[in-house]
Amino acid sequence: MNQLSSLRIGIDGFNLSLPRGTGVATYARNLTYALKLLNHDVDALYGMDITEKMAPTLREVMFFDRLGGNIQPRSSSPLRPKWWKNTIQDAAGRTAIEVPMTGHVDRRLFVENLPQADRILNVWNLFHRAQAYYRLTGQFLRVNIPDPPAIMHWTYPFPISVNKSINIYTIHDLVPLRLPTTTADNKKYYYNLIRDICRKQGPICTVSEASRQEINKFFPDSKENTYVAYPSVSDPKKNYTGSEYEKNELHNMFGISAGEYFIFIGALEPKKNIYRLVESFLSYNTSRKLLIVGAAGWKNRPIVRIIKKGVDAGRVVYSDYLPRPVLRFLLKNARALLFPSIAEGFGLPVLEAFQAGIPVMCSAEGGLKEVCGNAALIVDAFDTESIIRGISRMDNDDSLCNSLTKNGTEQAGQFSINKFSDGISEMYREALRKNAQK
């Protein structure tokens, strides 16, 4: 494949600035790795409460102060002059300012949060303002960037567009529309936003063939402009194994030993099917424990209750957040990943488990069947008995686990960072070609 000449590419920093990692944040970070592999210059556009009135050095200090918190100013009332001022400025468009990276701030504490970017840009309160402006007017908030990127690649659907750039929007899945009771999204807002993105007739990126078909089914206008670029997980520290001290500390913290626990990774939300997983696990008799690692999500009260039941019984261990090195270490030493999700655009934890060299039990919902191929034990996400049988096989069948581990390592090669780069490059090439024909 002929490689594109070097371009300036922009990505948004919304999920990258959240206090705890998300799947979309992992996607965004790995997108920057792929872009640098293609020798593109990368801009990262954030929406923190940093203004052009601040001195450049203060902008840098404030950026790192906010990184991991993304504290936003409160919305003002329509009865206040400030609300009118902000809305008028939104209508005129916002202009990004650069946050200089001079090295005054020690960046070593932020390695896990920073993308590989050549420029850090910011628009005051961008994402909140864009959502408010879209709700009010039905229009996308327009952003001006000095020396704008050739392509602005939004890693999540936002009602924002960068002037003088080709705007590409990543839609990971349509879970809020296909399984509306499993999310807390405003369904009307979400539907209108995705509809308007599709009507723009611009490029749409998605992460699996299953998601592409889902998008095209809901929004036929998108058929000619939806591209699949399978993501990757390429972490600079993915081979981290941990010191003996850390191994002992982990045992003291969690009461688990290598190979003597199953692991689940994901937010506590209905689509992850955690309730049914824990229910199935507690119905099955094993000496191994179930370690659940995931931040609190929405509609999670029943999930929290059954996790507490498992914790009280001494069979479930829960952590709401772990630094990535610790999480990788726990993943590498687990008996298996249990991931019977009822909806996934892709399923990054499965790929991470393959890379870590452990077997996987999961469902075939959404994009999972594409990620897994023949390298995972497939169960019915909606059938407790099927999940119990799957847990039993992962618990007792060493031969199966060894075979799945071998197949998983091979399957992980299908989602290398080089292949992710190729998929992104092909999509950008098509986007540039179509734009040139307008």
C-alpha positions as CSV (number, residue, x, y, z in Angstrom):
1,M,0.0,0.0,0.0
2,N,1.3,3.4,-0.9
3,Q,1.8,5.5,2.2
4,L,0.3,8.9,2.5
5,S,2.6,11.8,2.6
6,S,3.0,13.4,6.0
7,L,-0.1,15.3,7.1
8,R,-1.2,17.2,10.2
9,I,-3.9,15.2,11.9
10,G,-6.0,16.4,14.8
11,I,-7.7,14.2,17.5
12,D,-9.9,15.3,20.4
13,G,-8.7,15.0,24.0
14,F,-12.1,14.5,25.6
15,N,-11.7,10.9,26.8
16,L,-7.9,11.4,27.3
17,S,-8.7,14.0,29.9
18,L,-11.1,12.0,32.0
19,P,-9.8,11.1,35.5
20,R,-9.9,7.3,34.9
21,G,-9.2,5.5,31.7
22,T,-12.0,4.4,29.3
23,G,-12.0,2.2,26.3
24,V,-12.3,5.3,24.1
25,A,-9.3,6.8,25.8
26,T,-7.2,3.7,25.0
27,Y,-8.5,3.9,21.4
28,A,-7.4,7.6,21.2
29,R,-4.0,7.0,22.6
30,N,-3.4,4.1,20.2
31,L,-4.7,6.2,17.4
32,T,-1.9,8.6,18.1
33,Y,0.7,5.8,18.1
34,A,-0.7,4.7,14.7
35,L,-0.5,8.2,13.3
36,K,3.1,8.7,14.4
37,L,4.0,5.3,12.8
38,L,2.7,6.9,9.6
39,N,4.9,9.9,10.2
40,H,2.0,12.3,10.6
41,D,2.1,15.4,12.8
42,V,-0.5,15.1,15.6
43,D,-2.6,17.8,17.2
44,A,-4.6,17.0,20.4
45,L,-7.5,19.3,21.0
46,Y,-8.8,19.6,24.6
47,G,-11.7,21.4,26.2
48,M,-10.3,22.5,29.6
49,D,-10.9,25.7,31.4
50,I,-7.8,27.4,30.0
51,T,-8.1,30.7,28.2
52,E,-6.0,32.9,25.9
53,K,-5.7,35.5,28.7
54,M,-3.5,33.2,30.6
55,A,0.3,33.5,30.2
56,P,1.7,30.6,28.0
57,T,3.5,29.0,31.0
58,L,0.4,29.2,33.1
59,R,-1.5,27.4,30.4
60,E,1.0,24.6,30.6
61,V,0.6,24.4,34.4
62,M,-3.2,24.6,34.2
63,F,-3.3,21.9,31.5
64,F,-1.4,19.4,33.7
65,D,-3.4,20.5,36.8
66,R,-6.6,19.7,35.0
67,L,-5.4,16.5,33.2
68,G,-7.1,13.7,34.9
69,G,-9.9,15.9,36.2
70,N,-11.1,18.0,33.3
71,I,-12.9,20.3,35.7
72,Q,-15.4,22.5,33.7
73,P,-17.0,25.8,34.7
74,R,-20.6,25.5,35.6
75,S,-23.2,26.5,33.0
76,S,-24.7,29.9,33.5
77,S,-28.4,30.6,33.4
78,P,-30.1,32.1,30.2
79,L,-31.2,34.9,32.5
80,R,-27.5,36.0,33.0
81,P,-25.6,38.2,30.6
82,K,-22.7,35.6,30.6
83,W,-25.0,33.0,29.0
84,W,-25.8,35.3,26.1
85,K,-22.2,36.2,25.7
86,N,-21.1,32.6,25.5
87,T,-23.9,31.6,23.1
88,I,-23.1,34.5,20.8
89,Q,-19.4,33.4,20.8
90,D,-20.5,29.9,20.1
91,A,-22.4,31.0,17.1
92,A,-19.4,32.9,15.8
93,G,-17.2,29.9,16.3
94,R,-14.4,29.3,18.8
95,T,-10.7,29.6,18.2
96,A,-8.2,27.1,19.7
97,I,-5.1,28.3,21.5
98,E,-1.8,26.3,21.9
99,V,-0.8,25.0,25.3
100,P,3.1,25.1,25.1
101,M,5.0,22.0,26.2
102,T,8.1,23.7,27.5
103,G,9.2,21.1,30.0
104,H,8.6,23.4,33.0
105,V,6.1,20.9,34.3
106,D,7.5,17.4,35.2
107,R,5.6,15.2,32.8
108,R,6.7,11.8,34.3
109,L,3.5,11.5,36.4
110,F,1.4,11.8,33.3
111,V,2.9,9.2,30.9
112,E,-0.2,7.1,31.1
113,N,-2.5,10.0,30.2
114,L,-0.7,11.7,27.4
115,P,-1.1,11.0,23.7
116,Q,1.8,11.2,21.3
117,A,1.0,14.7,20.1
118,D,3.2,17.4,18.5
119,R,0.8,20.2,19.5
120,I,-1.6,20.5,22.5
121,L,-4.5,22.8,21.7
122,N,-7.4,23.9,23.8
123,V,-10.8,25.6,23.4
124,W,-12.3,26.8,26.7
125,N,-15.0,24.4,27.9
126,L,-15.2,23.0,24.3
127,F,-17.2,19.8,24.7
128,H,-19.7,21.2,27.2
129,R,-20.3,24.3,25.1
130,A,-20.7,22.2,21.9
131,Q,-23.4,20.0,23.5
132,A,-25.2,23.1,24.9
133,Y,-25.1,24.9,21.6
134,Y,-26.3,21.8,19.7
135,R,-29.2,21.3,22.0
136,L,-30.1,25.0,21.6
137,T,-29.7,25.4,17.8
138,G,-29.2,21.9,16.3
139,Q,-26.0,23.2,14.8
140,F,-22.4,22.0,15.2
141,L,-20.0,24.3,17.0
142,R,-17.3,25.5,14.6
143,V,-13.7,25.7,15.7
144,N,-10.8,27.6,14.1
145,I,-7.3,26.1,14.5
146,P,-4.2,28.1,13.5
147,D,-2.5,26.0,10.8
148,P,-5.4,23.6,10.8
149,P,-5.0,19.9,10.4
150,A,-5.8,18.3,7.1
151,I,-8.0,15.9,8.9
152,M,-9.7,16.3,12.3
153,H,-10.4,12.8,13.6
154,W,-12.9,12.9,16.4
155,T,-12.6,9.7,18.5
156,Y,-16.2,10.0,19.6
157,P,-19.3,11.6,18.1
158,F,-19.3,15.3,19.1
159,P,-21.4,18.2,17.6
160,I,-18.2,20.0,16.6
161,S,-16.4,20.6,13.3
162,V,-13.0,22.2,12.6
163,N,-13.0,24.7,9.8
164,K,-10.8,24.0,6.8
165,S,-10.3,20.4,7.9
166,I,-11.9,17.1,6.8
167,N,-13.8,16.1,9.9
168,I,-14.0,12.3,10.5
169,Y,-16.1,11.0,13.4
170,T,-15.6,7.6,15.1
171,I,-18.8,5.9,16.0
172,H,-17.8,2.9,18.1
173,D,-21.3,1.4,18.3
174,L,-25.0,2.3,18.5
175,V,-25.7,0.7,21.9
176,P,-27.8,3.7,23.1
177,L,-30.2,3.1,20.2
178,R,-30.1,-0.7,19.8
179,L,-30.3,-1.4,23.5
180,P,-31.7,1.8,24.9
181,T,-32.4,0.6,28.4
182,T,-28.7,-0.2,29.0
183,T,-27.4,3.4,28.9
184,A,-28.2,6.7,30.5
185,D,-27.8,8.7,27.3
186,N,-30.4,11.2,26.2
187,K,-31.7,9.1,23.3
188,K,-33.2,11.9,21.3
189,Y,-30.0,14.0,21.5
190,Y,-27.9,11.0,20.6
191,Y,-30.1,9.9,17.7
192,N,-30.2,13.5,16.3
193,L,-26.4,13.8,16.6
194,I,-25.6,10.6,14.8
195,R,-28.2,11.4,12.2
196,D,-26.6,14.8,11.5
197,I,-23.1,13.3,11.4
198,C,-24.4,10.8,8.8
199,R,-26.2,13.5,6.8
200,K,-23.0,15.5,6.4
201,Q,-21.9,12.8,3.9
202,G,-18.4,13.0,5.5
203,P,-16.2,10.1,6.5
204,I,-17.4,7.9,9.4
205,C,-14.9,5.6,11.1
206,T,-16.0,2.6,13.1
207,V,-14.2,-0.3,14.8
208,S,-15.8,-3.4,13.4
209,E,-17.9,-4.8,10.6
210,A,-20.7,-5.4,13.0
211,S,-20.8,-1.7,14.0
212,R,-20.6,-0.6,10.4
213,Q,-23.7,-2.7,9.6
214,E,-25.5,-1.4,12.6
215,I,-24.8,2.2,11.7
216,N,-25.9,1.7,8.0
217,K,-29.1,0.0,9.2
218,F,-30.1,2.9,11.4
219,F,-28.8,5.6,9.1
220,P,-28.8,4.5,5.4
221,D,-27.3,7.9,4.4
222,S,-24.0,6.6,5.9
223,K,-23.5,3.6,3.6
224,E,-21.1,5.2,1.2
225,N,-19.0,6.9,3.8
226,T,-18.5,4.4,6.6
227,Y,-15.1,2.8,7.0
228,V,-13.8,0.0,9.3
229,A,-10.4,0.5,10.9
230,Y,-9.8,-2.3,13.4
231,P,-8.1,-0.8,16.5
232,S,-5.0,-2.1,18.2
233,V,-3.5,-2.0,21.7
234,S,0.1,-1.0,21.5
235,D,1.3,0.0,24.9
236,P,4.9,1.1,25.4
237,K,4.9,-0.8,28.7
238,K,2.8,-3.8,27.8
239,N,5.6,-6.3,28.7
240,Y,5.6,-5.1,32.3
241,T,5.9,-8.1,34.6
242,G,6.3,-6.5,38.1
243,S,8.9,-7.0,40.8
244,E,8.7,-9.6,43.5
245,Y,7.8,-6.9,45.9
246,E,4.9,-5.8,43.7
247,K,3.8,-9.5,43.3
248,N,3.7,-9.8,47.1
249,E,1.9,-6.5,47.5
250,L,-0.7,-7.6,45.0
251,H,-1.2,-10.8,46.9
252,N,-1.6,-8.8,50.1
253,M,-4.0,-6.3,48.5
254,F,-6.2,-8.7,46.7
255,G,-5.7,-12.1,48.4
256,I,-5.0,-13.8,45.0
257,S,-2.2,-15.8,43.5
258,A,-1.1,-16.2,39.9
259,G,-3.4,-18.5,38.0
260,E,-5.9,-18.7,40.9
261,Y,-8.3,-16.0,39.8
262,F,-10.4,-15.1,36.8
263,I,-10.6,-11.5,35.7
264,F,-13.2,-9.1,34.2
265,I,-12.3,-5.6,33.0
266,G,-14.9,-3.0,32.2
267,A,-17.2,-0.3,33.5
268,L,-20.0,-1.3,35.8
269,E,-22.8,-0.8,33.3
270,P,-25.6,-3.0,32.0
271,K,-24.2,-3.8,28.6
272,K,-21.2,-5.4,30.2
273,N,-23.4,-8.2,31.6
274,I,-21.6,-8.1,34.9
275,Y,-24.7,-9.0,36.9
276,R,-25.2,-12.3,34.9
277,L,-21.5,-13.0,35.1
278,V,-21.3,-12.7,38.9
279,E,-24.6,-14.6,39.3
280,S,-23.2,-17.4,37.2
281,F,-19.9,-17.4,39.0
282,L,-21.5,-17.6,42.4
283,S,-23.7,-20.5,41.2
284,Y,-20.5,-22.5,40.3
285,N,-18.2,-24.0,42.9
286,T,-14.6,-23.3,42.4
287,S,-11.6,-22.3,44.6
288,R,-10.6,-19.6,42.2
289,K,-11.9,-16.1,42.7
290,L,-13.3,-13.6,40.3
291,L,-11.5,-10.2,40.2
292,I,-13.6,-7.4,38.7
293,V,-11.8,-4.2,37.7
294,G,-14.0,-1.4,36.5
295,A,-15.1,2.2,37.3
296,A,-18.6,2.9,38.3
297,G,-20.9,3.3,35.4
298,W,-24.6,4.1,35.0
299,K,-27.7,2.0,36.1
300,N,-25.4,0.0,38.2
301,R,-27.2,-0.5,41.5
302,P,-28.1,-4.2,40.9
303,I,-24.6,-4.8,39.7
304,V,-23.1,-3.2,42.8
305,R,-25.4,-5.3,45.0
306,I,-24.4,-8.6,43.5
307,I,-20.7,-7.7,43.5
308,K,-21.1,-6.9,47.2
309,K,-22.7,-10.3,47.7
310,G,-19.8,-12.0,46.1
311,V,-17.3,-9.9,48.1
312,D,-19.0,-10.7,51.3
313,A,-18.9,-14.4,50.4
314,G,-15.1,-14.2,49.9
315,R,-15.4,-15.2,46.2
316,V,-15.3,-11.9,44.4
317,V,-12.6,-9.2,44.6
318,Y,-13.4,-5.7,43.3
319,S,-11.3,-2.7,42.4
320,D,-12.9,0.4,40.9
321,Y,-9.6,1.6,39.3
322,L,-6.0,0.4,38.9
323,P,-3.1,2.1,37.2
324,R,-2.4,0.5,33.9
325,P,0.9,-1.2,34.9
326,V,-0.9,-3.0,37.8
327,L,-3.8,-3.9,35.5
328,R,-1.5,-5.4,32.9
329,F,0.2,-7.4,35.6
330,L,-3.1,-8.7,37.0
331,L,-4.3,-9.6,33.5
332,K,-1.1,-11.5,32.7
333,N,-1.4,-13.6,35.8
334,A,-5.1,-14.4,35.6
335,R,-6.4,-17.9,34.8
336,A,-8.6,-16.4,32.1
337,L,-10.6,-13.3,31.1
338,L,-14.3,-13.7,31.5
339,F,-16.1,-11.3,29.2
340,P,-19.7,-12.3,28.3
341,S,-20.8,-8.8,27.2
342,I,-24.1,-8.2,25.6
343,A,-22.9,-5.4,23.3
344,E,-19.4,-4.3,22.2
345,G,-18.3,-2.3,19.2
346,F,-15.0,-4.0,19.4
347,G,-13.9,-5.4,22.8
348,L,-10.4,-4.1,23.7
349,P,-10.1,-6.2,26.9
350,V,-10.3,-9.3,24.8
351,L,-7.4,-8.1,22.6
352,E,-5.4,-7.1,25.7
353,A,-5.9,-10.6,27.1
354,F,-4.7,-12.2,23.9
355,Q,-1.6,-10.0,24.0
356,A,-1.1,-10.9,27.7
357,G,-1.1,-14.6,26.8
358,I,-4.2,-15.8,28.7
359,P,-7.3,-17.6,27.5
360,V,-10.6,-15.8,27.0
361,M,-14.2,-16.8,27.5
362,C,-16.6,-14.3,25.9
363,S,-19.8,-13.8,24.0
364,A,-20.1,-13.4,20.2
365,E,-22.2,-10.2,20.5
366,G,-21.4,-7.1,18.4
367,G,-17.8,-6.9,17.2
368,L,-16.5,-9.6,19.6
369,K,-16.8,-12.4,17.1
370,E,-14.5,-10.5,14.8
371,V,-12.0,-9.9,17.5
372,C,-12.0,-13.4,18.8
373,G,-12.2,-15.4,15.5
374,N,-11.7,-19.0,16.7
375,A,-9.4,-18.0,19.6
376,A,-12.0,-17.8,22.5
377,L,-14.5,-20.0,24.2
378,I,-17.9,-18.6,23.1
379,V,-20.9,-18.5,25.5
380,D,-24.4,-17.2,25.2
381,A,-24.4,-13.8,26.9
382,F,-28.1,-14.1,27.7
383,D,-28.0,-17.7,29.2
384,T,-26.7,-18.2,32.7
385,E,-26.3,-21.9,32.2
386,S,-24.1,-21.3,29.1
387,I,-21.9,-19.0,31.1
388,I,-21.7,-21.4,34.0
389,R,-20.6,-24.2,31.6
390,G,-18.0,-21.8,30.1
391,I,-16.6,-21.0,33.5
392,S,-16.4,-24.7,34.4
393,R,-14.4,-25.4,31.2
394,M,-12.0,-22.5,31.8
395,D,-11.6,-23.7,35.4
396,N,-10.9,-27.4,34.8
397,D,-9.7,-27.9,31.2
398,D,-6.0,-27.1,31.1
399,S,-5.7,-28.5,27.5
400,L,-8.5,-26.1,26.3
401,C,-6.9,-23.1,28.1
402,N,-3.5,-23.9,26.5
403,S,-5.0,-24.2,23.1
404,L,-6.9,-20.9,23.5
405,T,-3.8,-19.2,24.7
406,K,-1.9,-20.3,21.6
407,N,-4.7,-19.3,19.3
408,G,-5.2,-16.0,21.1
409,T,-1.6,-15.0,20.6
410,E,-1.9,-15.7,16.9
411,Q,-5.2,-13.8,16.7
412,A,-3.7,-10.8,18.4
413,G,-1.4,-10.5,15.4
414,Q,-4.5,-9.7,13.3
415,F,-4.8,-6.5,15.2
416,S,-1.3,-5.1,15.2
417,I,-0.5,-1.4,15.3
418,N,0.8,-1.7,11.8
419,K,-2.6,-3.1,10.6
420,F,-4.4,-0.3,12.5
421,S,-2.1,2.2,10.7
422,D,-2.9,0.6,7.4
423,G,-6.7,0.8,8.0
424,I,-6.4,4.5,9.1
425,S,-4.2,5.4,6.1
426,E,-6.7,3.8,3.7
427,M,-9.6,5.7,5.2
428,Y,-7.7,9.0,5.1
429,R,-6.7,8.4,1.5
430,E,-10.3,7.9,0.5
431,A,-11.5,10.9,2.5
432,L,-8.9,13.1,0.8
433,R,-9.8,11.7,-2.7
434,K,-13.5,12.4,-2.2
435,N,-12.9,15.8,-0.8
436,A,-10.7,16.7,-3.8
437,Q,-13.7,15.8,-6.1
438,K,-16.1,18.2,-4.4
